[in-house]
Amino acid sequence: MTIFEGADGVARDDEAEGYWIEAGVPKERIREYGLKDNFWQMGETGPCGPCSEIFYDMGLEAAETTGVDKPFGQDEARYVEIWNLVFMQFDRAAVTDPATKTTAYTLTPLPKPSIDTGMGLERVAAVLQNKISNFETDLFTPLIERAAELTGQRIGELASRRVGELAGLVGNASLRIIADHARAATFLINDGVLPSNEGRGYVLRKILRRGIRHGRLLGQEKPFLFEMVYAVRDLMQGAYPELKDSADRVR
């Protein structure tokens, strides 16, 4: 766990530390960081406050450098943030001195403080499924397998695939990008976004182009990305039943 160490007139977050210890977290696993890492603000002014994060150790096999055991805080691949709690405690306001034209900032306690909490679904899935990457979870492997089929990377039937072969597919950066971008594009188009030259339509266009480019890098010159729509539908329709009705249109 991480807590705010205190800075710029804001006290150390002893309260968060106390709650973590009460919940059973050993004190030596609670680390302190400053404004850059553990104080959240939406901009120069507005609601803000200290935050407390939950990290998970994915193990030495997930280390940035193979076999190198770096401590917490020095290896972002191994120690992954899976949850964050922002304590919306202050309103940050700017005050400009008319004489000197300098600006100072004040923190005023909010009348109704709150906790803004966010969890990484795919990261938690990786933890629960004992995987070291989001792309190895069941949220992604069916899409990666289909991307491999469509780009000619898979040989033989899925039933006969060895675990090592699947691991090789999951580790292929181009297949991961195709799977991720096909999912994003499917949902964007399902929600009414269409490719265009500006705004969210341009974002969609870039997503599609990048997916196609990585298919080309794998040797697939023919159109293939549209077929990924059905793989996304089959994987996600339990939570998003509207995909069943929109799949043909999105394709």
C-alpha positions as CSV (number, residue, x, y, z in Angstrom):
1,M,0.0,0.0,0.0
2,T,1.1,3.6,-0.5
3,I,0.1,6.7,1.4
4,F,0.8,10.4,1.2
5,E,3.9,11.4,3.1
6,G,2.8,15.0,3.6
7,A,3.9,18.2,1.7
8,D,2.9,21.8,0.9
9,G,1.1,22.2,4.2
10,V,-0.9,19.0,3.9
11,A,-0.1,16.6,6.8
12,R,1.1,13.0,6.4
13,D,-1.9,10.7,5.9
14,D,-1.7,8.9,9.3
15,E,-5.4,8.1,9.0
16,A,-5.0,6.0,5.9
17,E,-2.0,4.2,7.4
18,G,-4.0,3.5,10.5
19,Y,-6.9,1.9,8.6
20,W,-4.5,-0.3,6.5
21,I,-2.9,-1.6,9.7
22,E,-6.3,-2.2,11.2
23,A,-7.3,-4.2,8.1
24,G,-4.3,-6.4,8.7
25,V,-1.6,-4.9,6.4
26,P,1.9,-5.1,8.0
27,K,3.3,-1.7,8.7
28,E,6.5,-2.4,6.6
29,R,4.3,-2.9,3.5
30,I,2.9,0.6,3.7
31,R,5.1,3.0,1.8
32,E,5.1,6.8,1.8
33,Y,5.3,9.0,-1.4
34,G,5.0,12.7,-2.1
35,L,2.9,15.0,-4.3
36,K,3.9,13.5,-7.6
37,D,2.7,10.0,-6.7
38,N,0.2,10.3,-3.9
39,F,-1.7,13.6,-4.2
40,W,-4.4,13.8,-6.9
41,Q,-5.7,17.0,-8.5
42,M,-7.9,17.5,-11.5
43,G,-5.9,20.6,-12.7
44,E,-4.4,23.8,-11.4
45,T,-7.5,24.4,-9.4
46,G,-10.5,22.4,-8.2
47,P,-11.1,19.3,-6.0
48,C,-8.0,17.4,-4.8
49,G,-6.6,15.4,-2.0
50,P,-4.1,12.7,-1.0
51,C,-4.5,9.2,-2.3
52,S,-3.7,5.6,-1.2
53,E,-2.9,2.9,-3.7
54,I,-2.9,-0.9,-3.6
55,F,-0.1,-2.6,-5.5
56,Y,0.3,-6.3,-6.3
57,D,3.6,-8.1,-6.6
58,M,3.3,-10.2,-9.9
59,G,6.5,-12.1,-9.0
60,L,10.1,-12.2,-10.2
61,E,9.0,-13.7,-13.6
62,A,7.2,-10.4,-14.3
63,A,10.3,-8.2,-13.6
64,E,11.3,-5.5,-16.1
65,T,14.7,-7.1,-16.4
66,T,14.7,-10.9,-16.4
67,G,15.8,-12.4,-13.1
68,V,16.7,-9.0,-11.6
69,D,15.0,-8.5,-8.2
70,K,14.5,-4.8,-7.8
71,P,12.7,-3.4,-4.7
72,F,9.2,-2.0,-4.7
73,G,9.0,1.4,-6.5
74,Q,11.7,0.5,-9.0
75,D,10.0,-2.1,-11.1
76,E,6.7,-1.0,-12.7
77,A,6.2,-4.3,-14.5
78,R,6.5,-6.5,-11.4
79,Y,4.7,-4.3,-8.9
80,V,1.4,-3.3,-10.5
81,E,-1.1,-0.8,-9.1
82,I,-4.5,-2.5,-9.1
83,W,-6.6,0.0,-7.0
84,N,-6.5,3.6,-6.0
85,L,-8.4,5.6,-3.4
86,V,-8.4,9.4,-3.8
87,F,-9.6,11.3,-0.7
88,M,-11.4,14.3,-2.1
89,Q,-10.6,16.6,0.8
90,F,-9.7,20.0,-0.5
91,D,-10.7,22.7,-3.0
92,R,-7.6,24.2,-4.6
93,A,-7.9,27.9,-5.6
94,A,-5.6,30.3,-7.2
95,V,-5.0,33.8,-5.7
96,T,-3.1,36.4,-7.7
97,D,-1.4,39.3,-6.1
98,P,-2.2,42.3,-8.3
99,A,0.9,44.1,-7.2
100,T,3.5,41.4,-8.0
101,K,1.4,39.4,-10.5
102,T,2.4,36.3,-8.7
103,T,0.0,33.5,-8.1
104,A,-0.4,31.5,-4.9
105,Y,-2.6,28.5,-4.2
106,T,-4.8,27.8,-1.3
107,L,-6.4,24.6,0.0
108,T,-9.8,24.9,1.6
109,P,-11.5,21.8,3.1
110,L,-14.5,20.6,1.1
111,P,-17.8,20.8,2.9
112,K,-18.6,17.2,1.8
113,P,-15.4,15.2,1.4
114,S,-15.6,11.9,-0.4
115,I,-13.6,9.0,-1.6
116,D,-13.1,8.5,-5.4
117,T,-12.1,4.9,-5.8
118,G,-11.1,3.1,-9.0
119,M,-10.1,-0.5,-9.6
120,G,-8.4,-1.9,-12.8
121,L,-10.7,-4.8,-13.8
122,E,-8.2,-6.5,-16.1
123,R,-5.4,-6.1,-13.6
124,V,-7.5,-7.7,-10.9
125,A,-8.5,-10.5,-13.3
126,A,-4.8,-11.1,-13.9
127,V,-4.2,-11.4,-10.2
128,L,-7.1,-13.7,-9.6
129,Q,-6.2,-15.9,-12.6
130,N,-2.5,-16.0,-11.5
131,K,-1.3,-14.4,-14.7
132,I,1.5,-11.8,-15.1
133,S,-0.2,-9.9,-17.9
134,N,-3.7,-8.7,-18.7
135,F,-3.3,-10.3,-22.1
136,E,-3.0,-13.7,-20.6
137,T,-6.4,-13.6,-18.9
138,D,-9.7,-14.9,-20.3
139,L,-10.6,-11.4,-21.1
140,F,-8.1,-11.4,-24.0
141,T,-6.9,-14.9,-24.9
142,P,-9.9,-15.7,-27.1
143,L,-9.4,-12.5,-29.0
144,I,-5.7,-13.1,-29.4
145,E,-6.4,-16.7,-30.7
146,R,-8.9,-15.3,-33.3
147,A,-6.4,-12.6,-34.4
148,A,-3.8,-15.4,-34.8
149,E,-6.2,-17.3,-37.0
150,L,-7.1,-14.4,-39.2
151,T,-3.5,-13.4,-39.7
152,G,-2.3,-17.0,-40.4
153,Q,-0.3,-17.3,-37.2
154,R,-2.1,-20.5,-36.0
155,I,-1.4,-23.9,-37.3
156,G,-3.6,-26.9,-36.5
157,E,-6.7,-27.2,-34.3
158,L,-7.1,-25.3,-31.1
159,A,-7.8,-28.5,-29.2
160,S,-4.3,-29.7,-30.0
161,R,-2.5,-26.5,-29.1
162,R,0.3,-26.9,-26.5
163,V,0.4,-24.4,-23.6
164,G,3.7,-23.1,-24.9
165,E,2.3,-22.3,-28.3
166,L,-0.5,-20.3,-26.7
167,A,2.0,-18.5,-24.5
168,G,3.9,-17.6,-27.7
169,L,0.8,-16.1,-29.3
170,V,-0.1,-14.1,-26.2
171,G,3.5,-12.7,-26.2
172,N,3.2,-11.5,-29.7
173,A,2.9,-7.7,-29.5
174,S,1.1,-7.4,-32.9
175,L,-1.6,-9.9,-31.9
176,R,-2.1,-8.2,-28.6
177,I,-2.6,-4.8,-30.4
178,I,-5.0,-6.3,-32.9
179,A,-7.1,-7.9,-30.1
180,D,-7.1,-4.7,-28.0
181,H,-7.9,-2.4,-30.9
182,A,-10.6,-4.6,-32.4
183,R,-12.3,-4.7,-29.0
184,A,-12.1,-0.9,-28.7
185,A,-13.3,-0.3,-32.2
186,T,-16.2,-2.7,-31.9
187,F,-17.5,-0.8,-28.8
188,L,-16.9,2.6,-30.3
189,I,-18.9,1.8,-33.5
190,N,-21.5,0.0,-31.4
191,D,-22.0,3.2,-29.5
192,G,-22.5,5.2,-32.7
193,V,-19.0,6.5,-33.4
194,L,-17.9,6.4,-37.1
195,P,-14.5,7.0,-38.7
196,S,-14.0,10.7,-39.5
197,N,-11.3,13.3,-39.7
198,E,-11.9,14.9,-36.2
199,G,-12.7,14.2,-32.6
200,R,-13.6,10.7,-31.5
201,G,-14.2,9.6,-35.1
202,Y,-10.5,10.3,-35.8
203,V,-9.5,8.4,-32.7
204,L,-11.5,5.4,-34.0
205,R,-9.8,5.8,-37.4
206,K,-6.4,5.7,-35.8
207,I,-7.3,2.6,-33.8
208,L,-8.5,0.8,-37.0
209,R,-5.4,1.8,-38.9
210,R,-3.0,0.6,-36.2
211,G,-4.8,-2.7,-36.0
212,I,-4.6,-3.2,-39.8
213,R,-1.0,-2.2,-39.8
214,H,-0.1,-4.9,-37.3
215,G,-1.9,-7.4,-39.4
216,R,0.3,-6.3,-42.3
217,L,3.3,-6.8,-40.1
218,L,2.2,-10.4,-39.6
219,G,1.9,-10.8,-43.4
220,Q,-1.9,-10.4,-43.8
221,E,-2.5,-8.2,-46.8
222,K,-6.3,-8.9,-47.1
223,P,-9.0,-7.3,-45.0
224,F,-9.4,-9.2,-41.7
225,L,-10.1,-6.8,-38.9
226,F,-13.9,-6.7,-39.5
227,E,-14.0,-10.4,-38.7
228,M,-12.8,-9.7,-35.2
229,V,-16.2,-8.2,-34.4
230,Y,-17.8,-11.6,-33.9
231,A,-15.0,-12.7,-31.6
232,V,-15.6,-9.6,-29.5
233,R,-19.3,-10.2,-29.5
234,D,-18.9,-13.9,-28.4
235,L,-16.6,-12.9,-25.6
236,M,-18.5,-9.8,-24.3
237,Q,-22.2,-10.4,-25.0
238,G,-22.9,-11.8,-21.5
239,A,-22.2,-8.3,-20.1
240,Y,-23.1,-6.3,-23.2
241,P,-26.1,-8.1,-24.9
242,E,-26.5,-5.2,-27.3
243,L,-23.5,-6.6,-29.2
244,K,-25.7,-9.5,-30.4
245,D,-27.9,-7.1,-32.3
246,S,-25.2,-4.7,-33.5
247,A,-22.5,-7.1,-34.6
248,D,-23.5,-7.2,-38.3
249,R,-23.7,-3.4,-38.5
250,V,-20.4,-2.9,-36.7
251,R,-18.8,-5.5,-39.0
